[in-house]
């Protein structure tokens, strides 16, 4: 606890010894670390997470805070880099912050969560979808988004049942998130009898995809699934169009960013993307949507509302526990359900949501999307 002063009166000390003083006095704040990419190639996704979490903090504070204390968000930049994420996690430990919303990229979230679990820090990620993160039996790790083991089959089933391509390629960026979801899509397709002719890894940060495109053309590929983020897929889309590759493309929520339209231009038209539901289109969320717009913020990003929900369930868990002890709050999260802008959330023993849906959308070159049919 952050003490307002080192000079403690005898009366206060006596009350504390008697158990009459709570963890958070009215003058105190409960700090929540907001960890994700402030800089780097996917900083746009970090911004989605930050504005969602910060809006929740603001609105919870306006409603009186948590158990008499105000929430305070503190940003930490991990640049979506695993090594930097570890450094960030250690700084959060040193700063004595006990709650984290983040990280964003699965490859950063996993090593950081090892540190948080060891140090008694609760982490709720609103964006990391790798099943490995919650597969280790940790008690203080949660998420307010679905898993690749759900998103992958959603994509694979849509490809097999609705697109019915002749020759499929599955490409990924060799990272935990990208390769993980690409593998889930490949397994789903093969389970439905759809052959994957090419399963190929590129390097995150690559700019020239000429050799890959040539390989795809030689294999007569007419559908490409890409596991990774928008910077690489945007270039792959543009270069494929320039080189005459006649294939339809699809990707996960990591490519569902308006920047992909800026990179790929007309080649982004018709891209298929799996994303969380468009929570900003839900009529019950219109007041919240207007609150974002009043700040000139875009509430449509896939991680905005899950990040808002992460802060909300964290705060409500503290209220139900009557404490800011992370073990008690974690127990409260598993024992209750929570009404949030993303729906009724309930957590299983692993810290995953018991119910979450991904939706297939068709992307348009103006940066908008419509539900795919």
Protein Blocks (a to p, Z undefined) as FASTA:
>chain_A
ZZfbfbdcfklmmmmmnopacfbdfkbccdddddddfbdjklmmmmmmmmmmmmmmmmmm
mnnpaghiacddddddeklpaklmmmmmmmmmmnopabdcddfblklmmmmmmmmmmnop
acddfkbccfklmmnopakbccfbdcfklmmmmmmmmmmmmnopabdcdddehiaklmmm
mmmmmmmmmmnopacfbdcdddehiablklmmmmmmmnopabdcdeddfklmmmmmmmmm
mnopacdddddfklmcfklmmmnmmmlgopacdddddfklpmklmmmmmmmmmnopafkb
fklmmmmmmmmmmmmmmmmnopabfklmmmmmmmpccddfkbccdddfkopafbdcdddd
dddfkopacddZZ
